[in-house]
Amino acid sequence: MAQRPVSGSAATKSNLPSGYEDPNSQFDKRVALETKKVRELLNAVDNGRAQLEADRRVYCEDFKKFLVAYIADEQFATTHYVTSIQGIVGKLDELNACYQTAINHI
């Protein structure tokens, strides 16, 4: 029967990381990661705001301007048609206010 050697020394240190080696390095990594996430979120919000502003300009300003120029043409001067287009122009003004509210909330 073979005997085991008896050692009076303490257990050997494990090579596996325990996560407690350097709390500052772990904290710094976490802060860097969260800062990156916040910057990405801010960029996404800014891009969303810019897209809303571009949509507002196209739909509420440019489209309205073209509709007003379109009904000013003498060919389409029937009163019913002009009234219908003016109603649409009024709705575009309401839409513009909604866009402005959304942009201000962002």
N, CA, C and O atoms as a GROMACS GRO file, in nm:
protein
  424
    1MET      N    1   0.081  -0.115   0.000
    1MET     CA    2   0.000   0.000   0.000
    1MET      C    3   0.088   0.124   0.000
    1MET      O    4   0.180   0.138   0.081
    2ALA      N    5   0.057   0.213  -0.092
    2ALA     CA    6   0.138   0.333  -0.103
    2ALA      C    7   0.083   0.439  -0.010
    2ALA      O    8  -0.038   0.454   0.007
    3GLN      N    9   0.173   0.510   0.047
    3GLN     CA   10   0.132   0.616   0.138
    3GLN      C   11   0.135   0.749   0.066
    3GLN      O   12   0.218   0.774  -0.021
    4ARG      N   13   0.043   0.832   0.105
    4ARG     CA   14   0.040   0.965   0.046
    4ARG      C   15   0.136   1.054   0.122
    4ARG      O   16   0.152   1.042   0.243
    5PRO      N   17   0.200   1.143   0.048
    5PRO     CA   18   0.289   1.234   0.119
    5PRO      C   19   0.207   1.337   0.196
    5PRO      O   20   0.107   1.390   0.146
    6VAL      N   21   0.248   1.363   0.312
    6VAL     CA   22   0.180   1.459   0.396
    6VAL      C   23   0.252   1.591   0.381
    6VAL      O   24   0.373   1.602   0.402
    7SER      N   25   0.175   1.692   0.344
    7SER     CA   26   0.239   1.822   0.331
    7SER      C   27   0.177   1.913   0.434
    7SER      O   28   0.056   1.914   0.456
    8GLY      N   29   0.259   1.988   0.495
    8GLY     CA   30   0.213   2.081   0.596
    8GLY      C   31   0.189   2.220   0.538
    8GLY      O   32   0.158   2.314   0.611
    9SER      N   33   0.204   2.233   0.406
    9SER     CA   34   0.188   2.365   0.347
    9SER      C   35   0.041   2.392   0.316
    9SER      O   36  -0.041   2.300   0.312
   10ALA      N   37   0.010   2.520   0.296
   10ALA     CA   38  -0.127   2.560   0.264
   10ALA      C   39  -0.162   2.517   0.122
   10ALA      O   40  -0.074   2.480   0.044
   11ALA      N   41  -0.286   2.523   0.090
   11ALA     CA   42  -0.332   2.484  -0.043
   11ALA      C   43  -0.274   2.580  -0.146
   11ALA      O   44  -0.254   2.699  -0.119
   12THR      N   45  -0.247   2.528  -0.263
   12THR     CA   46  -0.189   2.612  -0.368
   12THR      C   47  -0.293   2.708  -0.422
   12THR      O   48  -0.412   2.680  -0.422
   13LYS      N   49  -0.245   2.822  -0.469
   13LYS     CA   50  -0.334   2.925  -0.521
   13LYS      C   51  -0.383   2.882  -0.659
   13LYS      O   52  -0.306   2.835  -0.742
   14SER      N   53  -0.512   2.900  -0.680
   14SER     CA   54  -0.572   2.862  -0.806
   14SER      C   55  -0.537   2.964  -0.914
   14SER      O   56  -0.523   3.082  -0.885
   15ASN      N   57  -0.524   2.917  -1.035
   15ASN     CA   58  -0.497   3.006  -1.148
   15ASN      C   59  -0.624   3.062  -1.209
   15ASN      O   60  -0.617   3.147  -1.298
   16LEU      N   61  -0.740   3.017  -1.164
   16LEU     CA   62  -0.866   3.064  -1.217
   16LEU      C   63  -0.896   3.203  -1.160
   16LEU      O   64  -0.876   3.227  -1.041
   17PRO      N   65  -0.946   3.293  -1.244
   17PRO     CA   66  -0.978   3.427  -1.193
   17PRO      C   67  -1.101   3.421  -1.103
   17PRO      O   68  -1.200   3.356  -1.134
   18SER      N   69  -1.092   3.489  -0.994
   18SER     CA   70  -1.205   3.490  -0.900
   18SER      C   71  -1.292   3.613  -0.916
   18SER      O   72  -1.404   3.617  -0.863
   19GLY      N   73  -1.244   3.714  -0.986
   19GLY     CA   74  -1.320   3.836  -1.004
   19GLY      C   75  -1.293   3.937  -0.894
   19GLY      O   76  -1.349   4.046  -0.896
   20TYR      N   77  -1.210   3.902  -0.800
   20TYR     CA   78  -1.182   3.990  -0.688
   20TYR      C   79  -1.038   4.039  -0.686
   20TYR      O   80  -0.992   4.094  -0.586
   21GLU      N   81  -0.968   4.018  -0.795
   21GLU     CA   82  -0.827   4.053  -0.796
   21GLU      C   83  -0.805   4.203  -0.782
   21GLU      O   84  -0.731   4.249  -0.694
   22ASP      N   85  -0.870   4.280  -0.870
   22ASP     CA   86  -0.851   4.425  -0.868
   22ASP      C   87  -0.987   4.490  -0.890
   22ASP      O   88  -1.030   4.505  -1.005
   23PRO      N   89  -1.053   4.529  -0.785
   23PRO     CA   90  -1.187   4.586  -0.801
   23PRO      C   91  -1.187   4.713  -0.886
   23PRO      O   92  -1.285   4.740  -0.956
   24ASN      N   93  -1.082   4.790  -0.881
   24ASN     CA   94  -1.078   4.913  -0.960
   24ASN      C   95  -1.076   4.884  -1.109
   24ASN      O   96  -1.138   4.956  -1.186
   25SER      N   97  -1.005   4.780  -1.150
   25SER     CA   98  -1.001   4.749  -1.294
   25SER      C   99  -1.139   4.702  -1.341
   25SER      O  100  -1.181   4.735  -1.452
   26GLN      N  101  -1.209   4.625  -1.259
   26GLN     CA  102  -1.343   4.580  -1.296
   26GLN      C  103  -1.439   4.699  -1.301
   26GLN      O  104  -1.523   4.706  -1.391
   27PHE      N  105  -1.428   4.790  -1.206
   27PHE     CA  106  -1.514   4.908  -1.204
   27PHE      C  107  -1.487   4.996  -1.325
   27PHE      O  108  -1.580   5.046  -1.388
   28ASP      N  109  -1.360   5.015  -1.358
   28ASP     CA  110  -1.324   5.097  -1.474
   28ASP      C  111  -1.377   5.037  -1.603
   28ASP      O  112  -1.425   5.109  -1.691
   29LYS      N  113  -1.369   4.906  -1.616
   29LYS     CA  114  -1.423   4.839  -1.734
   29LYS      C  115  -1.574   4.858  -1.743
   29LYS      O  116  -1.628   4.884  -1.851
   30ARG      N  117  -1.640   4.845  -1.631
   30ARG     CA  118  -1.786   4.859  -1.628
   30ARG      C  119  -1.827   5.003  -1.662
   30ARG      O  120  -1.922   5.024  -1.738
   31VAL      N  121  -1.755   5.100  -1.607
   31VAL     CA  122  -1.785   5.241  -1.636
   31VAL      C  123  -1.763   5.270  -1.784
   31VAL      O  124  -1.844   5.338  -1.846
   32ALA      N  125  -1.655   5.218  -1.840
   32ALA     CA  126  -1.626   5.240  -1.982
   32ALA      C  127  -1.737   5.178  -2.068
   32ALA      O  128  -1.781   5.238  -2.166
   33LEU      N  129  -1.782   5.059  -2.033
   33LEU     CA  130  -1.887   4.992  -2.109
   33LEU      C  131  -2.019   5.069  -2.100
   33LEU      O  132  -2.086   5.090  -2.201
   34GLU      N  133  -2.055   5.112  -1.981
   34GLU     CA  134  -2.180   5.187  -1.964
   34GLU      C  135  -2.173   5.324  -2.031
   34GLU      O  136  -2.272   5.371  -2.086
   35THR      N  137  -2.058   5.387  -2.027
   35THR     CA  138  -2.040   5.516  -2.095
   35THR      C  139  -2.056   5.499  -2.245
   35THR      O  140  -2.117   5.584  -2.311
   36LYS      N  141  -2.003   5.392  -2.299
   36LYS     CA  142  -2.019   5.364  -2.442
   36LYS      C  143  -2.166   5.344  -2.477
   36LYS      O  144  -2.213   5.394  -2.580
   37LYS      N  145  -2.239   5.272  -2.393
   37LYS     CA  146  -2.381   5.249  -2.417
   37LYS      C  147  -2.460   5.380  -2.414
   37LYS      O  148  -2.548   5.401  -2.498
   38VAL      N  149  -2.428   5.466  -2.319
   38VAL     CA  150  -2.499   5.594  -2.308
   38VAL      C  151  -2.470   5.682  -2.429
   38VAL      O  152  -2.560   5.748  -2.480
   39ARG      N  153  -2.346   5.682  -2.474
   39ARG     CA  154  -2.312   5.762  -2.593
   39ARG      C  155  -2.385   5.710  -2.716
   39ARG      O  156  -2.432   5.789  -2.798
   40GLU      N  157  -2.394   5.578  -2.730
   40GLU     CA  158  -2.468   5.520  -2.843
   40GLU      C  159  -2.616   5.557  -2.835
   40GLU      O  160  -2.679   5.586  -2.937
   41LEU      N  161  -2.671   5.556  -2.715
   41LEU     CA  162  -2.811   5.594  -2.697
   41LEU      C  163  -2.833   5.741  -2.732
   41LEU      O  164  -2.931   5.775  -2.798
   42LEU      N  165  -2.742   5.827  -2.688
   42LEU     CA  166  -2.753   5.970  -2.722
   42LEU      C  167  -2.743   5.992  -2.872
   42LEU      O  168  -2.815   6.076  -2.928
   43ASN      N  169  -2.655   5.919  -2.938
   43ASN     CA  170  -2.643   5.931  -3.084
   43ASN      C  171  -2.771   5.885  -3.152
   43ASN      O  172  -2.816   5.948  -3.249
   44ALA      N  173  -2.831   5.778  -3.102
   44ALA     CA  174  -2.956   5.728  -3.161
   44ALA      C  175  -3.068   5.830  -3.142
   44ALA      O  176  -3.149   5.851  -3.233
   45VAL      N  177  -3.074   5.892  -3.024
   45VAL     CA  178  -3.177   5.994  -2.999
   45VAL      C  179  -3.155   6.115  -3.090
   45VAL      O  180  -3.250   6.169  -3.146
   46ASP      N  181  -3.030   6.156  -3.104
   46ASP     CA  182  -3.001   6.269  -3.194
   46ASP      C  183  -3.036   6.237  -3.338
   46ASP      O  184  -3.090   6.321  -3.410
   47ASN      N  185  -3.007   6.115  -3.380
   47ASN     CA  186  -3.044   6.074  -3.516
   47ASN      C  187  -3.195   6.071  -3.534
   47ASN      O  188  -3.246   6.111  -3.638
   48GLY      N  189  -3.267   6.024  -3.432
   48GLY     CA  190  -3.412   6.024  -3.438
   48GLY      C  191  -3.470   6.164  -3.445
   48GLY      O  192  -3.564   6.189  -3.520
   49ARG      N  193  -3.412   6.255  -3.367
   49ARG     CA  194  -3.458   6.394  -3.370
   49ARG      C  195  -3.430   6.456  -3.506
   49ARG      O  196  -3.515   6.528  -3.560
   50ALA      N  197  -3.314   6.430  -3.562
   50ALA     CA  198  -3.281   6.483  -3.694
   50ALA      C  199  -3.375   6.427  -3.801
   50ALA      O  200  -3.415   6.499  -3.892
   51GLN      N  201  -3.409   6.300  -3.790
   51GLN     CA  202  -3.501   6.239  -3.887
   51GLN      C  203  -3.640   6.299  -3.874
   51GLN      O  204  -3.705   6.326  -3.975
   52LEU      N  205  -3.687   6.321  -3.751
   52LEU     CA  206  -3.817   6.385  -3.731
   52LEU      C  207  -3.818   6.526  -3.789
   52LEU      O  208  -3.915   6.567  -3.852
   53GLU      N  209  -3.710   6.598  -3.769
   53GLU     CA  210  -3.703   6.734  -3.822
   53GLU      C  211  -3.704   6.733  -3.975
   53GLU      O  212  -3.769   6.816  -4.038
   54ALA      N  213  -3.633   6.638  -4.034
   54ALA     CA  214  -3.631   6.627  -4.180
   54ALA      C  215  -3.770   6.590  -4.233
   54ALA      O  216  -3.816   6.646  -4.333
   55ASP      N  217  -3.837   6.496  -4.166
   55ASP     CA  218  -3.973   6.458  -4.207
   55ASP      C  219  -4.069   6.576  -4.194
   55ASP      O  220  -4.152   6.599  -4.282
   56ARG      N  221  -4.058   6.650  -4.083
   56ARG     CA  222  -4.144   6.767  -4.063
   56ARG      C  223  -4.125   6.869  -4.173
   56ARG      O  224  -4.221   6.925  -4.224
   57ARG      N  225  -4.000   6.892  -4.209
   57ARG     CA  226  -3.971   6.989  -4.314
   57ARG      C  227  -4.029   6.946  -4.448
   57ARG      O  228  -4.086   7.027  -4.520
   58VAL      N  229  -4.015   6.818  -4.480
   58VAL     CA  230  -4.064   6.767  -4.609
   58VAL      C  231  -4.216   6.768  -4.614
   58VAL      O  232  -4.276   6.820  -4.708
   59TYR      N  233  -4.280   6.709  -4.511
   59TYR     CA  234  -4.424   6.692  -4.515
   59TYR      C  235  -4.501   6.820  -4.481
   59TYR      O  236  -4.607   6.845  -4.539
   60CYS      N  237  -4.450   6.899  -4.389
   60CYS     CA  238  -4.528   7.012  -4.339
   60CYS      C  239  -4.489   7.146  -4.401
   60CYS      O  240  -4.570   7.239  -4.400
   61GLU      N  241  -4.371   7.158  -4.454
   61GLU     CA  242  -4.332   7.284  -4.515
   61GLU      C  243  -4.328   7.274  -4.667
   61GLU      O  244  -4.397   7.348  -4.737
   62ASP      N  245  -4.246   7.182  -4.716
   62ASP     CA  246  -4.230   7.172  -4.862
   62ASP      C  247  -4.359   7.125  -4.930
   62ASP      O  248  -4.401   7.184  -5.029
   63PHE      N  249  -4.421   7.021  -4.877
   63PHE     CA  250  -4.544   6.969  -4.937
   63PHE      C  251  -4.654   7.074  -4.934
   63PHE      O  252  -4.729   7.089  -5.030
   64LYS      N  253  -4.664   7.146  -4.822
   64LYS     CA  254  -4.764   7.253  -4.811
   64LYS      C  255  -4.739   7.362  -4.915
   64LYS      O  256  -4.832   7.411  -4.978
   65LYS      N  257  -4.613   7.398  -4.931
   65LYS     CA  258  -4.577   7.501  -5.029
   65LYS      C  259  -4.614   7.457  -5.170
   65LYS      O  260  -4.665   7.538  -5.248
   66PHE      N  261  -4.589   7.331  -5.203
   66PHE     CA  262  -4.622   7.281  -5.336
   66PHE      C  263  -4.774   7.271  -5.357
   66PHE      O  264  -4.823   7.297  -5.467
   67LEU      N  265  -4.847   7.234  -5.253
   67LEU     CA  266  -4.993   7.228  -5.266
   67LEU      C  267  -5.052   7.367  -5.288
   67LEU      O  268  -5.141   7.384  -5.371
   68VAL      N  269  -5.002   7.465  -5.216
   68VAL     CA  270  -5.051   7.602  -5.234
   68VAL      C  271  -5.019   7.652  -5.374
   68VAL      O  272  -5.101   7.719  -5.436
   69ALA      N  273  -4.900   7.620  -5.424
   69ALA     CA  274  -4.865   7.660  -5.561
   69ALA      C  275  -4.952   7.586  -5.663
   69ALA      O  276  -4.986   7.641  -5.768
   70TYR      N  277  -4.987   7.463  -5.633
   70TYR     CA  278  -5.067   7.381  -5.724
   70TYR      C  279  -5.208   7.436  -5.738
   70TYR      O  280  -5.262   7.442  -5.848
   71ILE      N  281  -5.270   7.477  -5.625
   71ILE     CA  282  -5.407   7.528  -5.635
   71ILE      C  283  -5.410   7.672  -5.686
   71ILE      O  284  -5.516   7.723  -5.722
   72ALA      N  285  -5.295   7.736  -5.688
   72ALA     CA  286  -5.290   7.872  -5.742
   72ALA      C  287  -5.297   7.871  -5.895
   72ALA      O  288  -5.325   7.974  -5.957
   73ASP      N  289  -5.271   7.755  -5.955
   73ASP     CA  290  -5.279   7.744  -6.101
   73ASP      C  291  -5.425   7.761  -6.144
   73ASP      O  292  -5.516   7.706  -6.082
   74GLU      N  293  -5.445   7.836  -6.248
   74GLU     CA  294  -5.580   7.868  -6.295
   74GLU      C  295  -5.656   7.746  -6.349
   74GLU      O  296  -5.778   7.747  -6.350
   75GLN      N  297  -5.586   7.642  -6.392
   75GLN     CA  298  -5.653   7.525  -6.448
   75GLN      C  299  -5.737   7.451  -6.344
   75GLN      O  300  -5.842   7.396  -6.376
   76PHE      N  301  -5.690   7.451  -6.221
   76PHE     CA  302  -5.754   7.371  -6.117
   76PHE      C  303  -5.835   7.459  -6.021
   76PHE      O  304  -5.848   7.426  -5.903
   77ALA      N  305  -5.888   7.567  -6.070
   77ALA     CA  306  -5.949   7.667  -5.983
   77ALA      C  307  -6.094   7.639  -5.948
   77ALA      O  308  -6.166   7.733  -5.915
   78THR      N  309  -6.140   7.515  -5.954
   78THR     CA  310  -6.276   7.488  -5.909
   78THR      C  311  -6.281   7.506  -5.758
   78THR      O  312  -6.188   7.471  -5.686
   79THR      N  313  -6.390   7.560  -5.712
   79THR     CA  314  -6.398   7.594  -5.570
   79THR      C  315  -6.396   7.471  -5.480
   79THR      O  316  -6.337   7.474  -5.372
   80HIS      N  317  -6.458   7.363  -5.524
   80HIS     CA  318  -6.458   7.241  -5.443
   80HIS      C  319  -6.316   7.186  -5.430
   80HIS      O  320  -6.274   7.146  -5.321
   81TYR      N  321  -6.243   7.184  -5.539
   81TYR     CA  322  -6.106   7.132  -5.538
   81TYR      C  323  -6.017   7.219  -5.451
   81TYR      O  324  -5.938   7.167  -5.372
   82VAL      N  325  -6.028   7.350  -5.466
   82VAL     CA  326  -5.946   7.442  -5.388
   82VAL      C  327  -5.979   7.429  -5.239
   82VAL      O  328  -5.889   7.433  -5.155
   83THR      N  329  -6.105   7.414  -5.206
   83THR     CA  330  -6.147   7.398  -5.067
   83THR      C  331  -6.091   7.268  -5.009
   83THR      O  332  -6.048   7.264  -4.894
   84SER      N  333  -6.092   7.162  -5.089
   84SER     CA  334  -6.038   7.034  -5.043
   84SER      C  335  -5.889   7.045  -5.014
   84SER      O  336  -5.841   6.997  -4.911
   85ILE      N  337  -5.816   7.108  -5.104
   85ILE     CA  338  -5.671   7.124  -5.086
   85ILE      C  339  -5.643   7.214  -4.967
   85ILE      O  340  -5.549   7.188  -4.892
   86GLN      N  341  -5.722   7.318  -4.948
   86GLN     CA  342  -5.702   7.405  -4.832
   86GLN      C  343  -5.728   7.330  -4.702
   86GLN      O  344  -5.664   7.358  -4.600
   87GLY      N  345  -5.821   7.238  -4.704
   87GLY     CA  346  -5.843   7.152  -4.587
   87GLY      C  347  -5.722   7.066  -4.557
   87GLY      O  348  -5.684   7.048  -4.441
   88ILE      N  349  -5.661   7.014  -4.662
   88ILE     CA  350  -5.539   6.934  -4.644
   88ILE      C  351  -5.427   7.021  -4.589
   88ILE      O  352  -5.351   6.978  -4.502
   89VAL      N  353  -5.418   7.143  -4.641
   89VAL     CA  354  -5.314   7.236  -4.592
   89VAL      C  355  -5.335   7.265  -4.443
   89VAL      O  356  -5.238   7.273  -4.368
   90GLY      N  357  -5.460   7.280  -4.402
   90GLY     CA  358  -5.491   7.300  -4.260
   90GLY      C  359  -5.448   7.180  -4.175
   90GLY      O  360  -5.396   7.196  -4.065
   91LYS      N  361  -5.471   7.061  -4.228
   91LYS     CA  362  -5.429   6.940  -4.157
   91LYS      C  363  -5.276   6.931  -4.148
   91LYS      O  364  -5.222   6.881  -4.050
   92LEU      N  365  -5.208   6.980  -4.251
   92LEU     CA  366  -5.061   6.982  -4.247
   92LEU      C  367  -5.012   7.077  -4.139
   92LEU      O  368  -4.908   7.051  -4.077
   93ASP      N  369  -5.083   7.186  -4.115
   93ASP     CA  370  -5.046   7.276  -4.005
   93ASP      C  371  -5.061   7.206  -3.870
   93ASP      O  372  -4.978   7.223  -3.781
   94GLU      N  373  -5.167   7.127  -3.856
   94GLU     CA  374  -5.185   7.049  -3.733
   94GLU      C  375  -5.075   6.945  -3.717
   94GLU      O  376  -5.023   6.923  -3.608
   95LEU      N  377  -5.041   6.881  -3.828
   95LEU     CA  378  -4.934   6.782  -3.826
   95LEU      C  379  -4.801   6.847  -3.789
   95LEU      O  380  -4.721   6.788  -3.717
   96ASN      N  381  -4.778   6.969  -3.838
   96ASN     CA  382  -4.656   7.041  -3.805
   96ASN      C  383  -4.648   7.064  -3.654
   96ASN      O  384  -4.542   7.048  -3.595
   97ALA      N  385  -4.760   7.101  -3.592
   97ALA     CA  386  -4.761   7.121  -3.447
   97ALA      C  387  -4.730   6.990  -3.373
   97ALA      O  388  -4.660   6.991  -3.272
   98CYS      N  389  -4.781   6.879  -3.423
   98CYS     CA  390  -4.752   6.749  -3.362
   98CYS      C  391  -4.604   6.714  -3.375
   98CYS      O  392  -4.542   6.666  -3.280
   99TYR      N  393  -4.549   6.738  -3.492
   99TYR     CA  394  -4.405   6.714  -3.511
   99TYR      C  395  -4.323   6.800  -3.414
   99TYR      O  396  -4.228   6.752  -3.353
  100GLN      N  397  -4.361   6.927  -3.400
  100GLN     CA  398  -4.286   7.017  -3.312
  100GLN      C  399  -4.292   6.967  -3.167
  100GLN      O  400  -4.192   6.971  -3.095
  101THR      N  401  -4.409   6.920  -3.125
  101THR     CA  402  -4.423   6.867  -2.990
  101THR      C  403  -4.334   6.745  -2.970
  101THR      O  404  -4.267   6.733  -2.867
  102ALA      N  405  -4.333   6.655  -3.067
  102ALA     CA  406  -4.249   6.534  -3.056
  102ALA      C  407  -4.101   6.571  -3.053
  102ALA      O  408  -4.025   6.514  -2.975
  103ILE      N  409  -4.061   6.664  -3.136
  103ILE     CA  410  -3.920   6.706  -3.140
  103ILE      C  411  -3.881   6.771  -3.008
  103ILE      O  412  -3.771   6.747  -2.957
  104ASN      N  413  -3.969   6.854  -2.952
  104ASN     CA  414  -3.940   6.919  -2.825
  104ASN      C  415  -3.932   6.820  -2.711
  104ASN      O  416  -3.853   6.840  -2.618
  105HIS      N  417  -4.012   6.713  -2.716
  105HIS     CA  418  -4.008   6.613  -2.609
  105HIS      C  419  -3.882   6.530  -2.614
  105HIS      O  420  -3.833   6.482  -2.512
  106ILE      N  421  -3.829   6.514  -2.734
  106ILE     CA  422  -3.705   6.436  -2.746
  106ILE      C  423  -3.592   6.520  -2.695
  106ILE      O  424  -3.477   6.475  -2.695
   0.00000   0.00000   0.00000
